[in-house]
Amino acid sequence: MNLRHITLPALIASAVGALPSGHQSQSRVSTLHWAPCKLEGINPDLIKLPISCVTFPVPLDYTNPNDSEELPLQLLKIDATKEPVLGSVLFNPGGPGGSGVEDVAIKGHIYNEVLGGQYNLIGFDPRGTGRTLPFSCGLNWTEAPSAANLRRRNGVAHQDLITMFNGGGWDDSTYVAEKCYEAQKSKGSFLSTAFVARDMVRIVDSLGEDGKLKFWGASYGTLLGQTFAAMFPERVDRMLLDSVVDGKDYMEGFWLRALEDTEKSLNGFFSSCISAGPDLCALANLNGPDTTPEWLLSALNSAIEYLLANPLTAPPSLVPFVWNPTPATNLLTTIKAFIFTQLYHASRYPDMSAVLYLVLTQNFTAILQPLPPDSQPSPMPSTLPWNLAAPDHFWGTACTDASFRASNPNEMDPLVREQTEVSGMADGFIGKTWPCAQWKMTAAERYTGPFKAKTNFPILFINGKYDPCTPFRSAQSASEGYEGSVLLTHGGHGHKFFRHPSICTAKAVRSYFVDGKLPKKGAFCKADVGAFEVLGTGGEGARSQLEEKLKDNGLQDENDSRLLTRMLEYTALDISGEN
């Protein structure tokens, strides 16, 4: 099968004709009745600014004008703190499956500072996330087909995706697809990104402002933003898209572009480690003065080769939820998944280096030792989390959006082979996307492109060159599709620019939203601290020292100081696990 040329099913013409066009008349009076609120499952100490909430009804199915059933969207607002108020910005933190309500509630004071205090901040839970039609499949991994043959699965060299796929990946994907269909078949077709874009049109119209969308999207939020901009280009005002997803690759369901820069991100980690020195990075002097990024990568490959020849089983306490279809899994896959997830966060680089020290010295016994009693994970909270859809929400949106389907393993074999060629880190993540090929729910509406338009106001794209899951090339391609847009290169590490602070980047965002000024083509903003220094910048004393260090790097006044403080609070949330 030629994966590059798949004929997509057309929408029923009568249904398309019934869809809202985005040209609805604008009322300048808000129809939303906000009220102060408390959020179940969110620590109130993390909420720094007053919040108000509203439940906002939208059509469940935009393609069926005869269906009167409504979907209650959960919205949260933080009011602007300075005059003049320039409008309201909607947020999507990524995923798919991230809760905008939770994100704005916890990080609203940070966004408020970056935006100069002049915007109302609105978080909403897209379909399938948070408390808006939460997508949960009731999965029990001990029932998965591969769990019955754990010994064989644990003996598989997981770096070989074909072996991994044939050794349980297809069967486990069948299990996920069937369980999710059983649990969500009545509403699972209404979770597409295209429908979320239409929900945003309704939200914008209800605000009683100018009828234009002001939006800040990160990761999957950039896919949502691109979709909105392509469907409703005349509705776009300010739109910031940070850490950019490739729209075509995502909508096809191939995930061939996502991991293109993962190994580059890992090499950047090794280089930053050596620059930081042994006081901050455990690997920096592993080979004495001859330690180089190339040597560290070679040592990692030696450890991987050992685990390929001598498979070890990781206990459940070590397995991150990236792809975990059994009570325990191969240690190599666990290590790959750990590296992949830690590369998102510069603040976690020191901890990552400590674990990789054990890996590179092949001290696997220490890795597999059970945690001491005082280091065991905290018990589950007594209240439900706000995001009731976690962790199944990824499939609810991504698989509903994806067009590729396979009826048997042979039809999927060419795709898995292509995924193998993209990155040596693919076995730590890509299996999570495989259930989409067997998804049994068809989106009522799926936007498949083109991802290009002349928007009412130009889009600002931001991307780093060391992002493990949204490669720089994706941002370049996206920016080329939207006339007048600008791509700002963020010189930090990790996924999302906040995770490796740069006052330059933050000020560019503020100037874009407040003054309507885009950076120059080819603009570059360097990070203000080394990647391994991010962890130590959360305390007041460390912050003061950092301010002194940054005086020669553009830290000029009190406004810059407040920006820096807020960005460091964001990294502190990363460290605490709240981000």
BAFIDREN-942431 format. One line per field, with one value per residue (C-alpha): x negated, y negated, z. Coordinates in Angstrom, 2 decimals, always signed. Example, Ala and Ser with C-alpha at 12.3 -4.5 7.8 and 13.67 -1.06 7.14 Angstrom:
residues 2
u <- [-12.30 | -13.67] .
v <- [+4.50 | +1.06] .
w <- [+7.80 | +7.14] .
//
This chain:
residues 579
u <- [+0.00 | -1.29 | -0.93 | -1.53 | +1.56 | +4.68 | +8.11 | +10.03 | +13.80 | +15.79 | +18.27 | +21.90 | +22.69 | +25.88 | +24.14 | +21.36 | +23.91 | +25.46 | +22.22 | +21.75 | +19.62 | +17.83 | +19.51 | +22.24 | +23.42 | +21.65 | +23.42 | +21.27 | +22.96 | +21.62 | +24.08 | +21.86 | +22.70 | +19.45 | +19.43 | +16.68 | +15.91 | +13.89 | +12.36 | +12.48 | +9.14 | +7.00 | +5.02 | +6.40 | +2.95 | +1.77 | +4.37 | +2.82 | +5.46 | +9.26 | +11.12 | +14.68 | +16.42 | +19.34 | +20.87 | +21.47 | +23.72 | +22.71 | +24.20 | +23.02 | +23.12 | +22.56 | +23.28 | +26.85 | +29.06 | +31.99 | +30.20 | +30.94 | +28.65 | +26.15 | +22.71 | +21.84 | +18.36 | +16.47 | +14.91 | +12.75 | +11.74 | +9.12 | +9.83 | +7.23 | +5.36 | +4.49 | +6.27 | +6.95 | +8.32 | +7.51 | +9.89 | +9.85 | +7.29 | +8.30 | +5.72 | +5.02 | +2.02 | +1.64 | +2.11 | +4.38 | +6.18 | +4.82 | +7.35 | +7.43 | +9.40 | +6.71 | +3.89 | +5.21 | +6.26 | +2.73 | +0.61 | +2.88 | +0.69 | -2.25 | -0.35 | +1.00 | -2.52 | -3.67 | -0.61 | -1.16 | +1.97 | +4.14 | +6.05 | +8.74 | +7.54 | +9.97 | +9.30 | +11.73 | +11.84 | +12.08 | +14.32 | +12.99 | +10.92 | +11.33 | +15.03 | +16.24 | +17.39 | +14.34 | +13.03 | +12.26 | +12.16 | +12.03 | +8.86 | +7.41 | +3.97 | +3.95 | +6.66 | +4.57 | +3.56 | -0.16 | +0.31 | +1.01 | -2.42 | -4.51 | -7.67 | -7.76 | -7.01 | -9.68 | -12.19 | -11.54 | -14.20 | -11.95 | -14.27 | -13.04 | -9.57 | -8.53 | -9.27 | -7.54 | -4.51 | -4.20 | -4.96 | -1.91 | -1.56 | +1.19 | +3.15 | +2.88 | +4.01 | +7.04 | +7.82 | +7.61 | +9.74 | +12.44 | +12.58 | +12.77 | +15.53 | +17.55 | +17.18 | +17.55 | +19.45 | +22.41 | +20.31 | +16.87 | +17.51 | +17.96 | +14.46 | +12.63 | +10.40 | +12.70 | +15.58 | +13.38 | +12.57 | +16.31 | +16.73 | +14.16 | +16.23 | +19.19 | +17.11 | +15.74 | +19.23 | +20.52 | +17.84 | +19.45 | +16.12 | +15.04 | +15.83 | +12.14 | +10.19 | +7.18 | +5.46 | +2.41 | +1.86 | -1.05 | -1.88 | +1.48 | +2.88 | +0.87 | +2.75 | +6.03 | +4.89 | +3.82 | +7.15 | +9.11 | +6.99 | +7.55 | +11.29 | +11.97 | +9.06 | +11.17 | +11.77 | +8.09 | +6.73 | +3.68 | +2.64 | -0.49 | -1.43 | -4.29 | -5.98 | -4.34 | -2.67 | -2.75 | +0.92 | +0.80 | -1.21 | +1.07 | +4.32 | +3.11 | +2.31 | -1.21 | -3.29 | -6.32 | -7.34 | -6.99 | -10.25 | -12.54 | -14.46 | -14.33 | -17.91 | -19.03 | -17.36 | -19.24 | -22.54 | -21.73 | -21.21 | -24.64 | -26.30 | -24.57 | -25.62 | -29.30 | -29.04 | -27.38 | -30.13 | -30.04 | -28.59 | -25.32 | -25.41 | -26.45 | -27.62 | -29.83 | -33.09 | -32.14 | -35.12 | -37.32 | -38.54 | -37.78 | -34.02 | -32.22 | -28.60 | -29.71 | -31.30 | -28.17 | -25.98 | -28.30 | -28.08 | -24.28 | -24.29 | -26.50 | -23.98 | -21.14 | -23.02 | -23.49 | -19.77 | -18.94 | -21.04 | -20.02 | -16.41 | -15.40 | -11.92 | -11.06 | -8.69 | -5.47 | -6.85 | -9.38 | -7.09 | -5.85 | -2.48 | -3.57 | -2.92 | -2.33 | -0.04 | -1.26 | -1.89 | -5.62 | -7.58 | -11.01 | -13.55 | -14.92 | -11.51 | -11.12 | -14.48 | -13.62 | -10.25 | -11.91 | -14.44 | -11.74 | -9.50 | -12.36 | -13.63 | -10.43 | -11.67 | -15.06 | -14.24 | -14.41 | -17.78 | -19.74 | -17.49 | -17.71 | -21.51 | -21.50 | -19.43 | -21.47 | -24.64 | -23.37 | -22.36 | -25.64 | -27.68 | -25.30 | -24.40 | -20.96 | -20.73 | -20.56 | -17.85 | -15.72 | -15.98 | -12.62 | -12.13 | -12.71 | -9.53 | -10.08 | -10.47 | -7.31 | -4.84 | -2.26 | +1.13 | +3.86 | +5.76 | +9.16 | +10.82 | +11.11 | +8.65 | +10.08 | +9.17 | +11.37 | +10.29 | +6.62 | +4.85 | +7.16 | +7.89 | +5.00 | +6.75 | +10.15 | +8.98 | +5.94 | +7.56 | +10.83 | +8.85 | +6.62 | +7.62 | +5.38 | +7.02 | +5.70 | +7.84 | +4.92 | +1.26 | -0.03 | +1.67 | -0.12 | -3.53 | -4.78 | -3.90 | -5.70 | -8.77 | -8.71 | -8.33 | -11.40 | -13.49 | -12.53 | -14.24 | -16.10 | -13.93 | -10.67 | -10.26 | -9.84 | -6.71 | -5.33 | -3.39 | -0.97 | +0.28 | +0.92 | +4.52 | +5.61 | +5.17 | +7.94 | +10.19 | +13.86 | +15.34 | +15.47 | +15.39 | +18.61 | +16.33 | +12.61 | +10.55 | +7.65 | +6.22 | +4.86 | +3.15 | +2.70 | +4.57 | +4.27 | +5.46 | +7.02 | +3.93 | +0.58 | -0.21 | -3.28 | -4.93 | -7.60 | -9.76 | -13.09 | -15.65 | -16.00 | -12.34 | -11.92 | -8.43 | -7.68 | -10.65 | -11.72 | -10.92 | -7.24 | -7.17 | -8.88 | -6.33 | -3.41 | -4.63 | -5.05 | -1.37 | +0.01 | -0.64 | -2.43 | -3.21 | -6.60 | -8.56 | -10.59 | -13.40 | -13.65 | -17.19 | -16.26 | -15.80 | -12.64 | -9.03 | -7.33 | -9.42 | -8.55 | -10.50 | -13.84 | -13.29 | -14.12 | -13.14 | -13.64 | -11.02 | -8.56 | -8.93 | -8.36 | -5.10 | -4.05 | -4.86 | -2.85 | +0.27 | +0.12 | -1.36 | -0.58 | -4.27 | -5.73 | -9.41 | -11.57 | -11.84 | -14.52 | -14.43 | -16.25 | -16.00 | -18.61 | -17.80 | -18.90 | -20.48 | -22.07 | -19.73 | -21.16 | -20.81 | -17.02 | -16.51 | -18.37 | -16.52 | -13.31 | -14.38 | -14.49 | -18.24 | -18.98 | -16.68 | -18.56 | -21.86 | -20.41 | -19.23 | -22.78 | -24.09 | -21.58 | -22.24 | -24.58 | -22.06 | -19.22 | -17.66 | -17.08 | -14.26 | -11.59 | -9.32 | -12.02 | -12.52 | -8.82 | -8.86 | -11.82 | -10.15 | -7.01 | -8.94 | -10.91 | -7.64 | -6.59 | -9.74 | -9.09 | -5.69 | -7.55 | -9.72 | -6.79 | -4.84 | -2.04 | -2.92] .
v <- [+0.00 | -3.45 | -5.34 | -8.68 | -8.54 | -7.54 | -8.48 | -10.16 | -9.60 | -12.70 | -14.25 | -13.98 | -17.07 | -17.89 | -17.71 | -20.04 | -22.53 | -22.66 | -23.55 | -27.06 | -29.12 | -31.29 | -34.43 | -34.65 | -38.09 | -39.46 | -40.57 | -42.98 | -41.82 | -38.75 | -35.92 | -34.21 | -34.52 | -33.98 | -33.18 | -32.52 | -28.81 | -26.09 | -23.27 | -19.70 | -17.92 | -21.09 | -22.27 | -25.77 | -26.88 | -26.62 | -29.13 | -32.59 | -34.85 | -34.94 | -32.60 | -32.44 | -29.67 | -29.01 | -26.01 | -26.87 | -24.70 | -23.94 | -21.49 | -17.93 | -17.25 | -20.17 | -17.99 | -17.17 | -20.28 | -18.10 | -16.92 | -19.28 | -17.53 | -19.92 | -19.47 | -21.49 | -22.98 | -23.86 | -27.35 | -29.23 | -32.90 | -35.07 | -38.76 | -41.17 | -43.04 | -46.21 | -48.74 | -49.02 | -45.49 | -44.27 | -41.30 | -37.63 | -34.96 | -31.30 | -28.68 | -25.08 | -23.48 | -20.49 | -16.75 | -15.98 | -15.72 | -18.60 | -20.54 | -24.24 | -24.87 | -23.28 | -24.91 | -28.46 | -27.98 | -26.98 | -28.99 | -31.97 | -34.33 | -33.36 | -33.97 | -37.20 | -38.55 | -37.62 | -39.30 | -42.48 | -41.92 | -43.37 | -40.28 | -38.16 | -34.55 | -31.79 | -28.11 | -25.58 | -21.81 | -20.58 | -17.64 | -14.48 | -16.22 | -17.48 | -17.56 | -18.09 | -14.68 | -13.00 | -10.14 | -7.08 | -3.48 | -1.52 | +0.29 | +3.08 | +3.97 | +7.36 | +8.32 | +7.25 | +10.11 | +9.63 | +9.99 | +13.70 | +14.15 | +11.86 | +13.96 | +13.94 | +10.23 | +9.40 | +11.32 | +9.18 | +6.70 | +3.67 | +1.50 | +3.48 | +2.01 | +4.77 | +7.40 | +5.25 | +4.78 | +8.46 | +9.56 | +7.91 | +4.40 | +5.24 | +7.38 | +4.81 | +2.11 | +4.23 | +4.44 | +0.66 | -0.06 | +2.41 | +1.31 | -2.35 | -1.60 | +0.27 | -2.60 | -5.58 | -4.50 | -6.80 | -10.01 | -9.07 | -10.42 | -13.98 | -14.61 | -15.74 | -18.80 | -20.27 | -20.22 | -21.83 | -24.60 | -25.16 | -25.23 | -28.04 | -30.01 | -29.70 | -30.76 | -33.80 | -34.84 | -34.52 | -36.85 | -39.92 | -41.35 | -41.78 | -38.29 | -37.46 | -34.66 | -35.46 | -32.17 | -30.68 | -27.04 | -24.73 | -21.29 | -19.77 | -23.26 | -24.32 | -21.72 | -23.09 | -26.62 | -25.67 | -23.92 | -26.95 | -29.28 | -27.15 | -26.77 | -30.34 | -32.55 | -35.72 | -35.04 | -35.04 | -37.93 | -37.18 | -33.52 | -32.19 | -28.59 | -27.20 | -23.82 | -23.08 | -19.84 | -18.88 | -19.04 | -16.68 | -14.00 | -14.17 | -14.01 | -11.09 | -9.24 | -8.29 | -10.13 | -10.04 | -13.65 | -13.82 | -12.12 | -13.60 | -15.72 | -13.36 | -12.17 | -15.74 | -16.66 | -13.84 | -14.97 | -18.49 | -17.07 | -15.43 | -18.66 | -20.72 | -18.18 | -18.52 | -22.31 | -22.31 | -20.20 | -17.34 | -19.49 | -19.75 | -16.70 | -13.24 | -12.27 | -15.27 | -13.59 | -9.95 | -9.41 | -11.98 | -14.88 | -12.86 | -12.89 | -14.10 | -13.94 | -11.29 | -9.21 | -9.44 | -8.38 | -5.45 | -4.40 | -4.59 | -2.43 | +0.12 | +0.30 | +0.71 | +3.51 | +5.26 | +5.05 | +6.31 | +9.40 | +9.73 | +8.52 | +7.44 | +6.87 | +3.52 | +3.43 | +1.41 | -1.36 | -2.25 | -2.16 | -5.59 | -5.68 | -6.05 | -2.52 | -0.14 | +2.71 | +5.19 | +5.21 | +5.03 | +4.39 | +4.64 | +2.44 | +1.15 | -0.18 | -1.72 | -3.49 | -4.77 | -6.05 | -7.69 | -9.49 | -10.64 | -12.10 | -13.75 | -15.50 | -17.59 | -19.40 | -21.09 | -21.27 | -17.47 | -17.14 | -16.65 | -13.76 | -12.31 | -12.45 | -10.56 | -7.73 | -7.67 | -7.41 | -4.02 | -3.08 | -4.07 | -2.28 | +0.67 | +0.78 | +2.19 | +3.84 | +0.39 | -0.70 | +2.34 | +2.07 | +1.35 | -2.12 | -2.55 | -3.08 | -6.84 | -7.16 | -5.33 | -7.28 | -9.29 | -7.62 | -8.56 | -11.68 | -11.16 | -13.48 | -12.86 | -14.71 | -17.55 | -15.84 | -12.76 | -11.65 | -11.03 | -9.00 | -7.70 | -11.18 | -10.96 | -8.23 | -9.89 | -12.87 | -11.64 | -8.45 | -10.16 | -12.68 | -10.10 | -8.94 | -5.86 | -2.51 | +1.05 | +4.18 | +6.55 | +6.37 | +6.68 | +3.42 | +1.64 | +3.22 | +0.54 | -2.23 | -0.53 | -0.09 | -3.80 | -4.69 | -2.54 | -4.56 | -7.95 | -7.64 | -5.17 | -6.45 | -5.40 | -2.30 | -4.56 | -6.27 | -5.31 | -2.24 | -4.59 | -5.70 | -2.22 | -1.77 | -4.57 | -2.25 | -0.01 | -2.78 | -1.90 | -5.38 | -7.71 | -11.45 | -13.24 | -15.87 | -15.62 | -18.50 | -17.06 | -20.21 | -22.08 | -23.76 | -27.09 | -30.40 | -34.16 | -34.97 | -38.24 | -38.82 | -37.01 | -34.03 | -33.89 | -30.45 | -29.54 | -26.41 | -25.25 | -23.16 | -20.68 | -19.74 | -15.95 | -15.69 | -18.72 | -19.13 | -22.51 | -21.47 | -21.10 | -24.73 | -25.84 | -23.97 | -25.35 | -28.93 | -28.62 | -27.71 | -30.81 | -34.01 | -36.73 | -34.51 | -34.56 | -31.73 | -32.75 | -30.32 | -29.68 | -28.79 | -26.56 | -22.86 | -20.87 | -21.08 | -24.53 | -27.67 | -28.22 | -25.08 | -26.73 | -30.39 | -33.23 | -36.79 | -37.59 | -35.02 | -36.13 | -39.79 | -38.89 | -37.21 | -40.25 | -42.63 | -40.49 | -40.41 | -43.91 | -45.95 | -43.74 | -43.57 | -40.45 | -39.53 | -39.94 | -37.00 | -34.64 | -36.06 | -34.04 | -34.25 | -32.56 | -30.96 | -32.96 | -30.07 | -26.76 | -23.79 | -22.27 | -25.55 | -25.66 | -23.31 | -25.56 | -28.77 | -28.30 | -29.79 | -33.51 | -33.49 | -31.64 | -34.00 | -37.04 | -35.49 | -34.74 | -38.33 | -39.52 | -37.05 | -38.19 | -41.92 | -41.57 | -39.44 | -41.94 | -41.93 | -45.65 | -46.57 | -45.52 | -44.26 | -41.87 | -40.74 | -39.89 | -38.04 | -35.99 | -35.21 | -33.93 | -31.77 | -30.21 | -29.45 | -27.56 | -25.41 | -24.86 | -23.43 | -21.12 | -19.87 | -19.36 | -17.37 | -19.94 | -20.83] .
w <- [+0.00 | -0.89 | +2.39 | +0.70 | -1.52 | +0.38 | -0.93 | +1.88 | +2.25 | +1.32 | +3.71 | +2.76 | +0.74 | +2.55 | +5.91 | +4.82 | +3.58 | +7.01 | +8.81 | +10.23 | +7.87 | +10.38 | +8.98 | +11.61 | +12.64 | +15.68 | +18.82 | +20.86 | +24.07 | +25.82 | +26.32 | +28.91 | +32.60 | +34.48 | +38.19 | +40.78 | +41.02 | +42.68 | +40.64 | +41.90 | +41.72 | +41.45 | +44.46 | +45.20 | +46.40 | +42.78 | +41.57 | +41.90 | +40.29 | +40.76 | +38.42 | +37.15 | +35.24 | +32.96 | +31.24 | +27.59 | +25.37 | +21.78 | +19.25 | +19.81 | +16.05 | +13.69 | +10.66 | +11.69 | +11.88 | +12.96 | +16.10 | +18.98 | +21.48 | +23.04 | +24.54 | +27.67 | +27.28 | +30.45 | +30.32 | +32.84 | +32.79 | +34.46 | +34.01 | +32.66 | +35.38 | +33.43 | +31.26 | +28.45 | +28.10 | +24.60 | +24.49 | +25.43 | +24.53 | +24.30 | +25.31 | +24.40 | +26.17 | +23.86 | +23.99 | +22.39 | +25.67 | +27.72 | +29.79 | +28.99 | +32.18 | +34.34 | +32.38 | +32.68 | +36.31 | +37.35 | +34.91 | +34.33 | +36.37 | +34.14 | +30.90 | +32.37 | +32.88 | +29.39 | +27.86 | +29.86 | +31.96 | +29.19 | +28.10 | +29.67 | +29.68 | +28.75 | +29.20 | +27.82 | +27.86 | +24.26 | +23.49 | +25.09 | +27.79 | +31.34 | +32.16 | +28.56 | +27.33 | +28.90 | +26.77 | +28.87 | +27.67 | +30.93 | +29.87 | +31.99 | +30.66 | +32.37 | +29.83 | +26.83 | +24.49 | +25.13 | +28.89 | +28.40 | +26.81 | +28.94 | +28.79 | +24.99 | +24.87 | +27.42 | +25.31 | +22.23 | +21.15 | +21.27 | +19.25 | +16.25 | +15.71 | +13.33 | +15.98 | +18.59 | +16.33 | +15.41 | +18.96 | +20.48 | +19.09 | +16.61 | +19.08 | +21.85 | +19.42 | +18.58 | +22.29 | +22.70 | +19.64 | +20.67 | +24.32 | +23.34 | +20.84 | +23.47 | +25.95 | +23.59 | +20.46 | +21.13 | +21.25 | +19.93 | +16.43 | +17.70 | +19.09 | +15.96 | +15.83 | +13.16 | +15.66 | +18.33 | +15.84 | +15.35 | +19.12 | +19.24 | +16.72 | +19.09 | +22.08 | +20.23 | +19.16 | +22.73 | +24.13 | +22.60 | +21.44 | +17.80 | +16.52 | +16.00 | +17.66 | +19.83 | +20.57 | +22.24 | +21.36 | +22.16 | +20.75 | +19.69 | +20.26 | +17.20 | +15.14 | +16.48 | +15.64 | +12.12 | +11.56 | +12.74 | +10.61 | +7.50 | +8.09 | +9.25 | +8.10 | +8.29 | +12.01 | +13.02 | +15.07 | +17.25 | +17.02 | +18.74 | +17.87 | +19.97 | +19.25 | +15.95 | +14.86 | +11.17 | +10.19 | +7.21 | +9.03 | +12.08 | +10.12 | +8.03 | +11.25 | +10.17 | +12.84 | +10.56 | +11.15 | +14.95 | +15.94 | +13.29 | +15.83 | +18.84 | +18.39 | +17.76 | +21.05 | +22.78 | +21.29 | +22.47 | +25.96 | +25.86 | +24.65 | +27.35 | +29.95 | +29.08 | +29.01 | +32.44 | +34.00 | +36.54 | +39.33 | +37.40 | +35.12 | +36.29 | +32.80 | +32.08 | +33.12 | +32.56 | +30.22 | +31.92 | +29.80 | +26.66 | +27.31 | +24.19 | +22.99 | +20.50 | +23.25 | +25.42 | +22.50 | +21.83 | +25.49 | +25.31 | +22.19 | +23.96 | +26.80 | +24.30 | +22.54 | +25.88 | +26.64 | +23.16 | +23.82 | +27.49 | +27.87 | +31.36 | +32.74 | +34.29 | +37.29 | +36.93 | +39.16 | +36.46 | +33.44 | +32.28 | +30.57 | +27.00 | +25.82 | +28.69 | +27.64 | +30.26 | +34.02 | +33.25 | +30.11 | +28.57 | +30.37 | +27.07 | +26.06 | +29.52 | +29.21 | +25.73 | +26.93 | +29.94 | +27.74 | +25.34 | +28.04 | +29.97 | +26.84 | +26.96 | +30.10 | +30.55 | +34.27 | +34.41 | +32.71 | +35.99 | +37.05 | +33.56 | +33.71 | +37.02 | +35.52 | +32.32 | +34.41 | +35.58 | +32.04 | +30.40 | +33.10 | +32.61 | +36.30 | +35.56 | +38.98 | +40.59 | +38.16 | +38.92 | +42.71 | +44.37 | +45.76 | +49.50 | +51.54 | +51.88 | +48.09 | +47.08 | +44.92 | +46.83 | +47.27 | +44.86 | +45.92 | +47.51 | +44.99 | +41.29 | +39.05 | +37.00 | +33.74 | +33.90 | +30.43 | +31.27 | +29.96 | +27.20 | +25.82 | +23.34 | +21.39 | +21.59 | +19.55 | +17.60 | +16.36 | +15.49 | +13.44 | +11.71 | +8.22 | +7.89 | +8.64 | +8.37 | +8.46 | +9.08 | +10.15 | +6.59 | +5.61 | +8.43 | +7.89 | +5.42 | +7.89 | +10.79 | +8.60 | +7.74 | +11.43 | +12.18 | +9.74 | +11.21 | +14.59 | +16.75 | +19.61 | +17.95 | +20.13 | +23.16 | +21.83 | +18.45 | +19.63 | +21.36 | +17.93 | +16.53 | +17.80 | +15.45 | +12.45 | +13.84 | +15.16 | +14.78 | +15.12 | +12.11 | +12.68 | +11.79 | +10.25 | +9.62 | +8.28 | +6.26 | +4.69 | +3.02 | +5.96 | +4.25 | +4.15 | +4.17 | +7.66 | +8.79 | +10.99 | +10.54 | +12.77 | +15.02 | +15.09 | +17.66 | +17.64 | +18.99 | +17.14 | +20.03 | +20.42 | +20.84 | +19.34 | +17.14 | +14.81 | +13.51 | +9.94 | +10.88 | +12.01 | +8.81 | +6.69 | +8.70 | +8.48 | +4.71 | +4.44 | +6.19 | +4.29 | +6.23 | +9.23 | +10.96 | +12.57 | +15.63 | +16.46 | +20.20 | +21.20 | +24.12 | +24.72 | +25.32 | +24.18 | +24.56 | +24.90 | +28.58 | +29.50 | +28.75 | +29.63 | +27.26 | +28.07 | +24.39 | +23.34 | +26.03 | +25.04 | +21.39 | +22.39 | +24.42 | +21.56 | +19.15 | +21.33 | +22.79 | +19.94 | +16.95 | +16.01 | +14.45 | +14.82 | +11.75 | +9.38 | +10.66 | +14.20 | +16.86 | +20.66 | +22.81 | +26.15 | +29.18 | +31.09 | +30.21 | +30.01 | +33.20 | +35.10 | +34.79 | +37.75 | +40.18 | +39.38 | +41.33 | +44.68 | +45.47 | +46.12 | +42.92 | +41.01 | +42.31 | +41.26 | +37.86 | +37.45 | +38.08 | +35.54 | +32.94 | +33.11 | +30.18 | +28.29 | +28.01 | +31.48 | +31.74 | +34.08 | +36.53 | +33.74 | +32.58 | +36.16 | +36.53 | +33.22 | +34.37 | +37.69 | +35.99 | +33.52 | +36.35 | +38.12 | +35.00 | +35.17 | +38.89 | +37.95 | +35.56 | +38.41 | +40.77 | +38.20 | +38.02 | +34.42] .
//
